[in-house]
Amino acid sequence: MNMNTKMLAAALASLTLLGGCGGGSNVKVQGTTTISKGQELSDLQRALTEGAITQKEYDALHAKIMKRPD
């Protein structure tokens, strides 16, 4: 088998394997996850500290979390 044939075979094998990835656009999620307010606030503080969100975004989200019932 010459080099071009090997490369073509490898490319076709790769395309065949990748063809099955991400076939559908519908995702079904079952079950629920409960996260405490404390965990949300801790994650929010970390996001602010690491610069992922601004102080304004932090304040708005913090207020929203605190208004929710436990």
LOMI-488635 format. One record per atom (N, C-alpha, C): residue in three letters; atom name; y, z, x. Coordinates in steps of 0.05 Angstrom, whole numbers, plus 5000, padded with zeros to 4 digits. Layout:
<sites>
<site><res>ALA</res><atom>CA</atom><north>Y</north><up>Z</up><east>X</east></site>
...
</sites>
This chain:
<sites>
<site><res>MET</res><atom>N</atom><north>4977</north><up>5000</up><east>5017</east></site>
<site><res>MET</res><atom>CA</atom><north>5000</north><up>5000</up><east>5000</east></site>
<site><res>MET</res><atom>C</atom><north>5025</north><up>5000</up><east>5018</east></site>
<site><res>ASN</res><atom>N</atom><north>5043</north><up>4981</up><east>5013</east></site>
<site><res>ASN</res><atom>CA</atom><north>5066</north><up>4981</up><east>5031</east></site>
<site><res>ASN</res><atom>C</atom><north>5087</north><up>5001</up><east>5021</east></site>
<site><res>MET</res><atom>N</atom><north>5108</north><up>5004</up><east>5036</east></site>
<site><res>MET</res><atom>CA</atom><north>5129</north><up>5024</up><east>5031</east></site>
<site><res>MET</res><atom>C</atom><north>5143</north><up>5020</up><east>5004</east></site>
<site><res>ASN</res><atom>N</atom><north>5150</north><up>4995</up><east>4997</east></site>
<site><res>ASN</res><atom>CA</atom><north>5163</north><up>4989</up><east>4972</east></site>
<site><res>ASN</res><atom>C</atom><north>5146</north><up>4996</up><east>4948</east></site>
<site><res>THR</res><atom>N</atom><north>5120</north><up>4991</up><east>4950</east></site>
<site><res>THR</res><atom>CA</atom><north>5101</north><up>4997</up><east>4928</east></site>
<site><res>THR</res><atom>C</atom><north>5099</north><up>5027</up><east>4924</east></site>
<site><res>LYS</res><atom>N</atom><north>5098</north><up>5041</up><east>4947</east></site>
<site><res>LYS</res><atom>CA</atom><north>5096</north><up>5070</up><east>4945</east></site>
<site><res>LYS</res><atom>C</atom><north>5121</north><up>5082</up><east>4933</east></site>
<site><res>MET</res><atom>N</atom><north>5144</north><up>5072</up><east>4940</east></site>
<site><res>MET</res><atom>CA</atom><north>5169</north><up>5082</up><east>4929</east></site>
<site><res>MET</res><atom>C</atom><north>5171</north><up>5076</up><east>4899</east></site>
<site><res>LEU</res><atom>N</atom><north>5162</north><up>5052</up><east>4891</east></site>
<site><res>LEU</res><atom>CA</atom><north>5163</north><up>5045</up><east>4863</east></site>
<site><res>LEU</res><atom>C</atom><north>5144</north><up>5062</up><east>4847</east></site>
<site><res>ALA</res><atom>N</atom><north>5120</north><up>5068</up><east>4858</east></site>
<site><res>ALA</res><atom>CA</atom><north>5100</north><up>5085</up><east>4845</east></site>
<site><res>ALA</res><atom>C</atom><north>5111</north><up>5113</up><east>4842</east></site>
<site><res>ALA</res><atom>N</atom><north>5124</north><up>5124</up><east>4862</east></site>
<site><res>ALA</res><atom>CA</atom><north>5136</north><up>5150</up><east>4861</east></site>
<site><res>ALA</res><atom>C</atom><north>5158</north><up>5152</up><east>4841</east></site>
<site><res>ALA</res><atom>N</atom><north>5175</north><up>5131</up><east>4840</east></site>
<site><res>ALA</res><atom>CA</atom><north>5197</north><up>5130</up><east>4821</east></site>
<site><res>ALA</res><atom>C</atom><north>5186</north><up>5130</up><east>4792</east></site>
<site><res>LEU</res><atom>N</atom><north>5166</north><up>5113</up><east>4787</east></site>
<site><res>LEU</res><atom>CA</atom><north>5154</north><up>5112</up><east>4760</east></site>
<site><res>LEU</res><atom>C</atom><north>5141</north><up>5138</up><east>4752</east></site>
<site><res>ALA</res><atom>N</atom><north>5128</north><up>5151</up><east>4771</east></site>
<site><res>ALA</res><atom>CA</atom><north>5115</north><up>5177</up><east>4765</east></site>
<site><res>ALA</res><atom>C</atom><north>5136</north><up>5197</up><east>4758</east></site>
<site><res>SER</res><atom>N</atom><north>5158</north><up>5197</up><east>4773</east></site>
<site><res>SER</res><atom>CA</atom><north>5180</north><up>5216</up><east>4768</east></site>
<site><res>SER</res><atom>C</atom><north>5192</north><up>5211</up><east>4740</east></site>
<site><res>LEU</res><atom>N</atom><north>5197</north><up>5187</up><east>4733</east></site>
<site><res>LEU</res><atom>CA</atom><north>5208</north><up>5180</up><east>4707</east></site>
<site><res>LEU</res><atom>C</atom><north>5189</north><up>5188</up><east>4685</east></site>
<site><res>THR</res><atom>N</atom><north>5164</north><up>5184</up><east>4689</east></site>
<site><res>THR</res><atom>CA</atom><north>5144</north><up>5191</up><east>4669</east></site>
<site><res>THR</res><atom>C</atom><north>5144</north><up>5222</up><east>4664</east></site>
<site><res>LEU</res><atom>N</atom><north>5145</north><up>5237</up><east>4686</east></site>
<site><res>LEU</res><atom>CA</atom><north>5145</north><up>5266</up><east>4683</east></site>
<site><res>LEU</res><atom>C</atom><north>5171</north><up>5276</up><east>4670</east></site>
<site><res>LEU</res><atom>N</atom><north>5193</north><up>5264</up><east>4678</east></site>
<site><res>LEU</res><atom>CA</atom><north>5219</north><up>5273</up><east>4667</east></site>
<site><res>LEU</res><atom>C</atom><north>5223</north><up>5264</up><east>4638</east></site>
<site><res>GLY</res><atom>N</atom><north>5209</north><up>5243</up><east>4630</east></site>
<site><res>GLY</res><atom>CA</atom><north>5212</north><up>5233</up><east>4603</east></site>
<site><res>GLY</res><atom>C</atom><north>5205</north><up>5254</up><east>4582</east></site>
<site><res>GLY</res><atom>N</atom><north>5188</north><up>5272</up><east>4588</east></site>
<site><res>GLY</res><atom>CA</atom><north>5180</north><up>5293</up><east>4568</east></site>
<site><res>GLY</res><atom>C</atom><north>5199</north><up>5316</up><east>4567</east></site>
<site><res>CYS</res><atom>N</atom><north>5217</north><up>5319</up><east>4586</east></site>
<site><res>CYS</res><atom>CA</atom><north>5235</north><up>5341</up><east>4587</east></site>
<site><res>CYS</res><atom>C</atom><north>5258</north><up>5338</up><east>4567</east></site>
<site><res>GLY</res><atom>N</atom><north>5264</north><up>5359</up><east>4552</east></site>
<site><res>GLY</res><atom>CA</atom><north>5287</north><up>5358</up><east>4534</east></site>
<site><res>GLY</res><atom>C</atom><north>5285</north><up>5337</up><east>4512</east></site>
<site><res>GLY</res><atom>N</atom><north>5262</north><up>5333</up><east>4502</east></site>
<site><res>GLY</res><atom>CA</atom><north>5259</north><up>5311</up><east>4482</east></site>
<site><res>GLY</res><atom>C</atom><north>5273</north><up>5315</up><east>4456</east></site>
<site><res>GLY</res><atom>N</atom><north>5275</north><up>5340</up><east>4447</east></site>
<site><res>GLY</res><atom>CA</atom><north>5288</north><up>5344</up><east>4421</east></site>
<site><res>GLY</res><atom>C</atom><north>5315</north><up>5358</up><east>4423</east></site>
<site><res>SER</res><atom>N</atom><north>5332</north><up>5354</up><east>4404</east></site>
<site><res>SER</res><atom>CA</atom><north>5358</north><up>5367</up><east>4404</east></site>
<site><res>SER</res><atom>C</atom><north>5358</north><up>5392</up><east>4386</east></site>
<site><res>ASN</res><atom>N</atom><north>5337</north><up>5396</up><east>4370</east></site>
<site><res>ASN</res><atom>CA</atom><north>5336</north><up>5419</up><east>4352</east></site>
<site><res>ASN</res><atom>C</atom><north>5323</north><up>5443</up><east>4366</east></site>
<site><res>VAL</res><atom>N</atom><north>5336</north><up>5466</up><east>4364</east></site>
<site><res>VAL</res><atom>CA</atom><north>5325</north><up>5490</up><east>4376</east></site>
<site><res>VAL</res><atom>C</atom><north>5323</north><up>5511</up><east>4354</east></site>
<site><res>LYS</res><atom>N</atom><north>5300</north><up>5523</up><east>4351</east></site>
<site><res>LYS</res><atom>CA</atom><north>5296</north><up>5544</up><east>4331</east></site>
<site><res>LYS</res><atom>C</atom><north>5292</north><up>5571</up><east>4345</east></site>
<site><res>VAL</res><atom>N</atom><north>5309</north><up>5589</up><east>4338</east></site>
<site><res>VAL</res><atom>CA</atom><north>5308</north><up>5616</up><east>4350</east></site>
<site><res>VAL</res><atom>C</atom><north>5299</north><up>5635</up><east>4329</east></site>
<site><res>GLN</res><atom>N</atom><north>5279</north><up>5651</up><east>4336</east></site>
<site><res>GLN</res><atom>CA</atom><north>5268</north><up>5670</up><east>4317</east></site>
<site><res>GLN</res><atom>C</atom><north>5272</north><up>5698</up><east>4329</east></site>
<site><res>GLY</res><atom>N</atom><north>5275</north><up>5717</up><east>4312</east></site>
<site><res>GLY</res><atom>CA</atom><north>5278</north><up>5745</up><east>4321</east></site>
<site><res>GLY</res><atom>C</atom><north>5307</north><up>5752</up><east>4325</east></site>
<site><res>THR</res><atom>N</atom><north>5312</north><up>5777</up><east>4330</east></site>
<site><res>THR</res><atom>CA</atom><north>5339</north><up>5786</up><east>4335</east></site>
<site><res>THR</res><atom>C</atom><north>5339</north><up>5804</up><east>4359</east></site>
<site><res>THR</res><atom>N</atom><north>5362</north><up>5806</up><east>4371</east></site>
<site><res>THR</res><atom>CA</atom><north>5366</north><up>5824</up><east>4394</east></site>
<site><res>THR</res><atom>C</atom><north>5389</north><up>5842</up><east>4387</east></site>
<site><res>THR</res><atom>N</atom><north>5386</north><up>5867</up><east>4392</east></site>
<site><res>THR</res><atom>CA</atom><north>5408</north><up>5886</up><east>4386</east></site>
<site><res>THR</res><atom>C</atom><north>5419</north><up>5895</up><east>4413</east></site>
<site><res>ILE</res><atom>N</atom><north>5445</north><up>5892</up><east>4415</east></site>
<site><res>ILE</res><atom>CA</atom><north>5459</north><up>5901</up><east>4439</east></site>
<site><res>ILE</res><atom>C</atom><north>5480</north><up>5921</up><east>4430</east></site>
<site><res>SER</res><atom>N</atom><north>5480</north><up>5944</up><east>4443</east></site>
<site><res>SER</res><atom>CA</atom><north>5498</north><up>5966</up><east>4435</east></site>
<site><res>SER</res><atom>C</atom><north>5527</north><up>5958</up><east>4442</east></site>
<site><res>LYS</res><atom>N</atom><north>5545</north><up>5972</up><east>4428</east></site>
<site><res>LYS</res><atom>CA</atom><north>5574</north><up>5968</up><east>4434</east></site>
<site><res>LYS</res><atom>C</atom><north>5579</north><up>5976</up><east>4463</east></site>
<site><res>GLY</res><atom>N</atom><north>5567</north><up>5997</up><east>4472</east></site>
<site><res>GLY</res><atom>CA</atom><north>5570</north><up>6006</up><east>4500</east></site>
<site><res>GLY</res><atom>C</atom><north>5563</north><up>5984</up><east>4520</east></site>
<site><res>GLN</res><atom>N</atom><north>5540</north><up>5971</up><east>4515</east></site>
<site><res>GLN</res><atom>CA</atom><north>5532</north><up>5949</up><east>4533</east></site>
<site><res>GLN</res><atom>C</atom><north>5551</north><up>5926</up><east>4531</east></site>
<site><res>GLU</res><atom>N</atom><north>5560</north><up>5919</up><east>4507</east></site>
<site><res>GLU</res><atom>CA</atom><north>5579</north><up>5897</up><east>4505</east></site>
<site><res>GLU</res><atom>C</atom><north>5605</north><up>5904</up><east>4519</east></site>
<site><res>LEU</res><atom>N</atom><north>5615</north><up>5928</up><east>4516</east></site>
<site><res>LEU</res><atom>CA</atom><north>5639</north><up>5936</up><east>4530</east></site>
<site><res>LEU</res><atom>C</atom><north>5636</north><up>5936</up><east>4560</east></site>
<site><res>SER</res><atom>N</atom><north>5613</north><up>5945</up><east>4569</east></site>
<site><res>SER</res><atom>CA</atom><north>5607</north><up>5945</up><east>4598</east></site>
<site><res>SER</res><atom>C</atom><north>5606</north><up>5916</up><east>4609</east></site>
<site><res>ASP</res><atom>N</atom><north>5593</north><up>5898</up><east>4594</east></site>
<site><res>ASP</res><atom>CA</atom><north>5593</north><up>5870</up><east>4602</east></site>
<site><res>ASP</res><atom>C</atom><north>5620</north><up>5858</up><east>4602</east></site>
<site><res>LEU</res><atom>N</atom><north>5636</north><up>5865</up><east>4582</east></site>
<site><res>LEU</res><atom>CA</atom><north>5663</north><up>5855</up><east>4579</east></site>
<site><res>LEU</res><atom>C</atom><north>5681</north><up>5864</up><east>4603</east></site>
<site><res>GLN</res><atom>N</atom><north>5678</north><up>5889</up><east>4610</east></site>
<site><res>GLN</res><atom>CA</atom><north>5692</north><up>5900</up><east>4633</east></site>
<site><res>GLN</res><atom>C</atom><north>5684</north><up>5886</up><east>4659</east></site>
<site><res>ARG</res><atom>N</atom><north>5658</north><up>5880</up><east>4662</east></site>
<site><res>ARG</res><atom>CA</atom><north>5649</north><up>5866</up><east>4686</east></site>
<site><res>ARG</res><atom>C</atom><north>5661</north><up>5838</up><east>4687</east></site>
<site><res>ALA</res><atom>N</atom><north>5662</north><up>5825</up><east>4663</east></site>
<site><res>ALA</res><atom>CA</atom><north>5673</north><up>5798</up><east>4662</east></site>
<site><res>ALA</res><atom>C</atom><north>5702</north><up>5798</up><east>4671</east></site>
<site><res>LEU</res><atom>N</atom><north>5717</north><up>5818</up><east>4662</east></site>
<site><res>LEU</res><atom>CA</atom><north>5745</north><up>5821</up><east>4670</east></site>
<site><res>LEU</res><atom>C</atom><north>5748</north><up>5826</up><east>4700</east></site>
<site><res>THR</res><atom>N</atom><north>5732</north><up>5845</up><east>4710</east></site>
<site><res>THR</res><atom>CA</atom><north>5732</north><up>5852</up><east>4738</east></site>
<site><res>THR</res><atom>C</atom><north>5726</north><up>5828</up><east>4756</east></site>
<site><res>GLU</res><atom>N</atom><north>5707</north><up>5812</up><east>4748</east></site>
<site><res>GLU</res><atom>CA</atom><north>5698</north><up>5789</up><east>4764</east></site>
<site><res>GLU</res><atom>C</atom><north>5716</north><up>5764</up><east>4760</east></site>
<site><res>GLY</res><atom>N</atom><north>5735</north><up>5767</up><east>4742</east></site>
<site><res>GLY</res><atom>CA</atom><north>5754</north><up>5744</up><east>4738</east></site>
<site><res>GLY</res><atom>C</atom><north>5744</north><up>5723</up><east>4719</east></site>
<site><res>ALA</res><atom>N</atom><north>5723</north><up>5728</up><east>4705</east></site>
<site><res>ALA</res><atom>CA</atom><north>5712</north><up>5708</up><east>4686</east></site>
<site><res>ALA</res><atom>C</atom><north>5729</north><up>5705</up><east>4661</east></site>
<site><res>ILE</res><atom>N</atom><north>5744</north><up>5727</up><east>4654</east></site>
<site><res>ILE</res><atom>CA</atom><north>5762</north><up>5726</up><east>4632</east></site>
<site><res>ILE</res><atom>C</atom><north>5789</north><up>5738</up><east>4640</east></site>
<site><res>THR</res><atom>N</atom><north>5810</north><up>5732</up><east>4624</east></site>
<site><res>THR</res><atom>CA</atom><north>5836</north><up>5743</up><east>4630</east></site>
<site><res>THR</res><atom>C</atom><north>5839</north><up>5770</up><east>4616</east></site>
<site><res>GLN</res><atom>N</atom><north>5860</north><up>5784</up><east>4623</east></site>
<site><res>GLN</res><atom>CA</atom><north>5866</north><up>5810</up><east>4610</east></site>
<site><res>GLN</res><atom>C</atom><north>5871</north><up>5805</up><east>4580</east></site>
<site><res>LYS</res><atom>N</atom><north>5884</north><up>5784</up><east>4573</east></site>
<site><res>LYS</res><atom>CA</atom><north>5890</north><up>5778</up><east>4545</east></site>
<site><res>LYS</res><atom>C</atom><north>5864</north><up>5773</up><east>4530</east></site>
<site><res>GLU</res><atom>N</atom><north>5845</north><up>5758</up><east>4541</east></site>
<site><res>GLU</res><atom>CA</atom><north>5819</north><up>5754</up><east>4529</east></site>
<site><res>GLU</res><atom>C</atom><north>5804</north><up>5780</up><east>4526</east></site>
<site><res>TYR</res><atom>N</atom><north>5805</north><up>5796</up><east>4547</east></site>
<site><res>TYR</res><atom>CA</atom><north>5792</north><up>5822</up><east>4547</east></site>
<site><res>TYR</res><atom>C</atom><north>5802</north><up>5839</up><east>4524</east></site>
<site><res>ASP</res><atom>N</atom><north>5828</north><up>5841</up><east>4522</east></site>
<site><res>ASP</res><atom>CA</atom><north>5840</north><up>5858</up><east>4501</east></site>
<site><res>ASP</res><atom>C</atom><north>5832</north><up>5849</up><east>4473</east></site>
<site><res>ALA</res><atom>N</atom><north>5832</north><up>5823</up><east>4469</east></site>
<site><res>ALA</res><atom>CA</atom><north>5825</north><up>5812</up><east>4442</east></site>
<site><res>ALA</res><atom>C</atom><north>5795</north><up>5818</up><east>4436</east></site>
<site><res>LEU</res><atom>N</atom><north>5778</north><up>5813</up><east>4456</east></site>
<site><res>LEU</res><atom>CA</atom><north>5749</north><up>5818</up><east>4451</east></site>
<site><res>LEU</res><atom>C</atom><north>5743</north><up>5848</up><east>4449</east></site>
<site><res>HIS</res><atom>N</atom><north>5757</north><up>5864</up><east>4464</east></site>
<site><res>HIS</res><atom>CA</atom><north>5753</north><up>5893</up><east>4463</east></site>
<site><res>HIS</res><atom>C</atom><north>5760</north><up>5903</up><east>4435</east></site>
<site><res>ALA</res><atom>N</atom><north>5782</north><up>5894</up><east>4424</east></site>
<site><res>ALA</res><atom>CA</atom><north>5791</north><up>5902</up><east>4398</east></site>
<site><res>ALA</res><atom>C</atom><north>5771</north><up>5893</up><east>4377</east></site>
<site><res>LYS</res><atom>N</atom><north>5761</north><up>5869</up><east>4379</east></site>
<site><res>LYS</res><atom>CA</atom><north>5741</north><up>5858</up><east>4360</east></site>
<site><res>LYS</res><atom>C</atom><north>5715</north><up>5875</up><east>4361</east></site>
<site><res>ILE</res><atom>N</atom><north>5706</north><up>5882</up><east>4384</east></site>
<site><res>ILE</res><atom>CA</atom><north>5682</north><up>5898</up><east>4387</east></site>
<site><res>ILE</res><atom>C</atom><north>5686</north><up>5925</up><east>4374</east></site>
<site><res>MET</res><atom>N</atom><north>5709</north><up>5938</up><east>4379</east></site>
<site><res>MET</res><atom>CA</atom><north>5714</north><up>5965</up><east>4370</east></site>
<site><res>MET</res><atom>C</atom><north>5717</north><up>5966</up><east>4339</east></site>
<site><res>LYS</res><atom>N</atom><north>5725</north><up>5944</up><east>4327</east></site>
<site><res>LYS</res><atom>CA</atom><north>5728</north><up>5943</up><east>4298</east></site>
<site><res>LYS</res><atom>C</atom><north>5702</north><up>5941</up><east>4283</east></site>
<site><res>ARG</res><atom>N</atom><north>5681</north><up>5931</up><east>4296</east></site>
<site><res>ARG</res><atom>CA</atom><north>5655</north><up>5928</up><east>4284</east></site>
<site><res>ARG</res><atom>C</atom><north>5642</north><up>5955</up><east>4278</east></site>
<site><res>PRO</res><atom>N</atom><north>5628</north><up>5956</up><east>4256</east></site>
<site><res>PRO</res><atom>CA</atom><north>5613</north><up>5981</up><east>4251</east></site>
<site><res>PRO</res><atom>C</atom><north>5590</north><up>5984</up><east>4271</east></site>
<site><res>ASP</res><atom>N</atom><north>5582</north><up>6008</up><east>4275</east></site>
<site><res>ASP</res><atom>CA</atom><north>5560</north><up>6013</up><east>4295</east></site>
<site><res>ASP</res><atom>C</atom><north>5535</north><up>6001</up><east>4287</east></site>
</sites>
